[in-house]
Amino acid sequence: MNRELIVNVNPTEISIALCEDKVLVELNKEQSQTGFAVGDIYLGKVRKIMPGLNAAFVNIGHEKDAFIHYLDLGTQFPSLQKLVDSQQPGKRGMRVEGMKLEPPVEKSGKIASYLQVGQSIMVQVAKEAISTKGPRLTADISLAGRNVVLVPFSSKVFLSQKIRSTDEKKRLRRIAAAVLPKNFGVIIRTAAMEARDEDIEHDIQTQIDRWRKTCAAIKKSTAPAQLMSEMNRANTIIRDSLNGSFSQIAVDDEAMYKEIRNYIREIDPEKEKIVKLYRGNVPIFDNFDISKQIKSLFAKYVSLRRGAYLIIERTEAMNVIDVNSGNRTKAEDNQEQTAMDVNLAAAKEIARQLRLRDLGGIVIIDFIDLHKAQNKQALFDEMVRLMATDKAKHTVLPLTKFGLMQITRQRVRPVAVENVSDVCPTCNGSGKIEPTVLLDKKIENQISFLTEDRGQKFIKLVVSPYVAAYLKKGLWSLRRRWEWKYKVRLEIAEDQSVGIVEVHYHDKKDTDLINK
């Protein structure tokens, strides 16, 4: 598979597009100077304890208080808190490798036993603020590198489940054991299978150095304060995705180009040459045909081959996808095979759309009905295979007897296009407007109210050109009939920006008569 990373930098945000075989599969937007990215570590202050939720709200400097549940404290929270307390002004700081670890947190305990209002705690952002919710926190701190994830207050070496070779497992465990200080554990990632011994050792040592700098920052900080910032989003994607199939990384900003190139030089010097600075006159997203694909993110309908299409409906917690065969069934006799072909094509596009739109929560897919059990199983197996490349935590369930497939998918960042769409002022997001056949009656009722109850002798109706033409049509038009009936002078003003069923009522000074 040919992978490309296209990075567009402008003063307010950085847009990162990940393409596979020229097809856009992920779009990430990082706002400049906003902070609060997943992986950032903060010294927070407990604002409120919620016994009913067994959770607490913590101030980390965000406009909304962050949320931490009891189960997110981690088993070694008492040891972490002991370290944080030792770094306070006037105290002699402790180091993890020299500590005697405290008894672990019980699974069925109460958060009030460990947190009090006003307490300073070290926390890590596990989920960015999304919609109306503040950031989600964890006190189970970990630091991610390319090959390993460092876990303080642990002494275990965990291996990725994708590492199957017994010899490779022994090699990786041996490397970790030789480098790790006391009270430090590590999770060895899949990328370590292709890494040299010295690269893994360097990665572990780099994360230990980052941890020590984070602890040292506590002495100089007063809660709420940021102790350690995760690398920018572009480098995070490179860290997690860089492999032999990456053909190029194109960047249109020289400073970002140098930053990415320097990072790749550290982790994989042989791939430094794939980073390229784009200097074209055409915007970088237009040059790589990405802008056109981004526009499809706003579409409710997604076209498939030969007339089939998807309908995607989004809500806060659930997403519903309907698969339609379009006009294919009219031309083919074998309905079961046709349904299977459409469903397989839809599954491929749905897997891409879930990543591209970063849909989270529960996803319900209404596939075209299949009657054969082997076809249902084949569709399920194909969906599991297609979703395997999605790095977000997810679960795919088999088709129900109603032909529905359920997918749960975790979302840790806001949707890339969520902040650039507004609710339609005409339908208020319902997708439906008032019936046009009743519009004239509605206007007449308002005219009656303004003339008979408020004594208006002049009313200016600001309407769309279509409605204006309707009101002025004919010799004995509606406007003339209303003028005669209500003894009022009516002026019709056309406005292209006014909705089809929208009407504004003004006086001679252009003051709104309804909302004044």
C-alpha positions, -999 to 999 in steps of 0.1 A, spaced: 0 0 0 13 34 -10 10 60 19 14 97 17 12 123 44 2 158 32 6 187 57 -10 221 51 1 248 75 -17 282 79 -16 308 108 -46 293 127 -43 255 122 -24 226 108 -43 202 85 -28 167 81 -42 144 54 -32 107 53 -37 91 19 -36 54 10 -32 48 -28 -42 84 -34 -74 80 -14 -79 102 16 -84 80 47 -77 103 76 -79 141 81 -66 157 113 -67 194 122 -46 208 150 -55 243 161 -25 266 167 -20 275 203 -49 256 217 -30 229 236 -48 201 255 -38 173 231 -40 136 240 -8 126 258 -1 160 274 7 158 311 -6 185 336 -4 194 372 -41 199 379 -61 210 409 -92 191 421 -122 213 418 -151 191 428 -157 155 440 -188 137 426 -195 107 449 -225 96 428 -203 93 397 -173 81 417 -154 108 398 -139 142 401 -136 174 381 -101 188 378 -89 222 366 -60 219 341 -65 254 326 -91 244 301 -123 265 298 -142 235 310 -131 214 340 -116 181 330 -131 148 342 -114 118 359 -131 86 370 -120 65 399 -110 37 376 -88 62 356 -66 68 387 -46 37 379 -34 11 404 -3 30 414 -20 64 421 -8 65 458 28 62 446 23 89 420 8 112 445 36 105 469 61 116 442 41 147 434 39 157 470 77 153 474 83 178 446 65 206 463 85 237 473 106 231 504 106 194 501 133 171 489 122 155 457 120 117 452 129 97 422 108 67 410 137 43 409 145 50 446 109 48 459 92 21 478 59 17 460 26 22 480 -1 -5 481 -21 -5 448 -56 11 444 -85 -12 450 -109 -18 421 -140 -12 441 -129 18 462 -142 54 464 -125 84 448 -130 105 479 -105 82 497 -77 94 473 -87 129 462 -98 161 481 -109 195 468 -79 217 463 -54 188 459 -27 191 432 -24 159 411 -5 148 381 -28 138 352 -26 130 315 -51 139 288 -68 107 276 -95 123 255 -97 158 241 -126 181 248 -154 171 224 -186 191 218 -199 201 253 -176 178 273 -143 188 288 -111 167 285 -111 132 299 -81 125 322 -61 96 335 -36 94 363 -21 62 349 7 80 332 25 66 302 50 81 276 48 69 241 78 65 218 81 49 183 90 15 196 79 15 232 55 30 257 72 38 291 50 30 322 64 45 355 56 27 388 55 -7 371 81 -34 367 65 -54 339 74 -58 303 43 -61 280 45 -71 243 22 -62 215 -2 -91 207 9 -88 170 45 -100 180 41 -138 176 77 -150 172 91 -166 204 127 -156 195 116 -120 189 98 -119 222 129 -131 240 151 -105 222 128 -76 231 124 -86 267 162 -89 271 167 -54 256 141 -39 279 154 -57 311 189 -44 304 179 -7 301 149 -2 324 156 12 359 138 -1 390 100 7 392 98 14 354 78 -9 331 74 -8 293 50 -18 266 68 -29 235 50 -18 203 47 -37 170 71 -14 153 99 -27 176 99 -60 156 118 -42 127 140 -21 150 176 -27 160 187 -33 196 203 2 199 172 19 185 150 3 211 174 11 239 176 47 227 138 50 226 135 37 262 162 61 274 145 90 256 112 83 274 129 80 308 146 114 302 112 129 293 97 115 325 125 130 346 120 165 329 83 162 336 89 155 373 114 183 376 88 207 361 65 201 391 88 222 414 86 252 391 48 250 386 16 259 404 -15 241 395 -30 243 369 1 240 347 13 220 318 43 198 327 49 180 294 35 185 259 30 157 234 47 163 201 27 180 173 0 160 155 20 155 123 49 139 142 25 118 163 10 103 131 45 98 117 56 81 149 27 57 148 24 51 111 59 54 95 68 22 78 82 9 45 50 18 26 53 55 32 63 70 -2 64 107 8 56 134 33 48 167 16 48 199 37 41 234 25 58 253 54 95 254 57 96 255 96 73 225 98 93 208 71 125 211 91 108 199 123 94 168 106 127 161 88 147 164 121 123 141 139 125 114 111 163 117 112 162 108 149 139 78 145 147 65 111 175 83 92 171 62 61 136 77 55 147 113 58 146 117 20 108 110 18 101 144 34 97 170 7 90 208 9 62 218 -14 68 250 -33 40 250 -59 17 279 -67 -14 258 -64 -25 251 -27 -10 218 -16 -44 201 -9 -56 211 -44 -24 198 -60 -28 163 -44 -66 163 -51 -75 163 -14 -97 194 -13 -123 176 -35 -123 146 -12 -126 167 20 -159 182 6 -174 147 7 -171 148 45 -200 172 46 -222 150 24 -251 129 38 -250 107 7 -219 88 -4 -219 73 -38 -206 38 -45 -200 20 -78 -229 14 -103 -255 35 -87 -253 21 -51 -250 47 -23 -247 52 15 -268 75 37 -249 86 68 -268 102 97 -249 115 127 -259 122 163 -240 128 195 -238 91 206 -250 71 176 -243 70 139 -266 53 115 -255 42 80 -280 29 55 -268 9 24 -289 12 -8 -285 -6 -40 -299 22 -61 -309 10 -96 -288 -21 -96 -316 -45 -87 -335 -36 -119 -307 -48 -141 -297 -81 -124 -316 -113 -117 -295 -128 -89 -307 -107 -59 -285 -125 -33 -253 -120 -53 -262 -84 -61 -269 -77 -24 -236 -93 -15 -216 -73 -41 -232 -40 -29 -226 -49 7 -189 -57 2 -184 -24 -17 -203 -6 11 -182 -23 38 -150 -10 22 -163 26 19 -178 25 55 -144 14 70 -129 44 52 -156 68 62 -154 58 99 -117 68 99 -122 98 77 -150 114 96 -137 99 129 -172 87 139 -173 76 175 -198 58 198 -222 33 184 -224 28 146 -254 9 133 -252 -3 96 -283 -14 78 -269 -36 51 -290 -50 23 -307 -82 35 -288 -114 29 -304 -148 32 -275 -172 31 -256 -178 64 -222 -181 46 -227 -147 29 -235 -131 63 -204 -146 78 -183 -135 48 -195 -99 51 -187 -99 88 -152 -113 82 -146 -87 55 -156 -59 78 -133 -71 106 -104 -73 80 -111 -38 67 -113 -23 102 -80 -39 112 -61 -8 99 -81 15 121 -60 25 151 -90 37 172 -103 10 196 -133 -7 181 -154 -38 182 -173 -53 152 -204 -75 160 -219 -100 135 -251 -92 116 -283 -95 137 -314 -114 124 -326 -80 112 -296 -76 90 -280 -48 112 -243 -47 120 -231 -29 152 -197 -13 155 -185 5 186 -156 29 180 -137 51 205 -131 87 195 -104 107 214 -103 138 194 -130 162 180 -142 155 145 -121 174 119 -151 190 103 -173 194 134 -164 230 140 -170 243 104 -207 235 101 -237 255 115 -273 245 121 -295 256 92 -313 288 104 -344 279 83 -350 243 95 -330 246 128 -313 213 120 -344 192 116 -341 189 78 -378 200 75 -394 234 69 -430 246 74 -453 236 46 -452 262 18 -490 258 11 -497 275 44 -472 303 39 -498 328 26 -521 321 56 -492 327 80 -483 360 63 -520 371 64 -523 363 101 -493 385 109 -506 413 88 -539 411 106 -521 412 140 -500 442 130 -528 462 115 -557 455 139 -538 450 172 -509 474 166 -525 499 142 -498 497 115 -507 515 82 -475 505 64 -458 471 63 -427 461 43 -425 424 36 -389 411 31 -391 377 14 -373 355 -11 -377 363 -48 -399 332 -52 -424 343 -25 -423 379 -38 -433 367 -73 -461 347 -58 -475 376 -37 -474 400 -67 -488 375 -93 -519 386 -113 -540 418 -115 -559 410 -83 -527 397 -65 -526 386 -28 -508 419 -20 -537 440 -34 -563 418 -17 -546 422 16 -542 460 12 -579 463 5 -589 439 33 -567 454 61 -565 490 49 -527 489 48 -500 498 23 -478 467 16 -444 469 0 -427 437 -12 -389 436 -9 -369 407 -25 -339 394 -7 -318 364 -20 -305 356 15 -339 350 29 -351 314 32 -380 301 11 -405 302 41 -388 331 59 -406 364 61 -396 397 78 -420 425 86 -405 460 86 -419 496 90 -409 527 69 -376 530 89 -367 494 82 -373 484 118 -384 448 124 -420 450 136 -420 415 152 -388 414 171 -384 450 180 
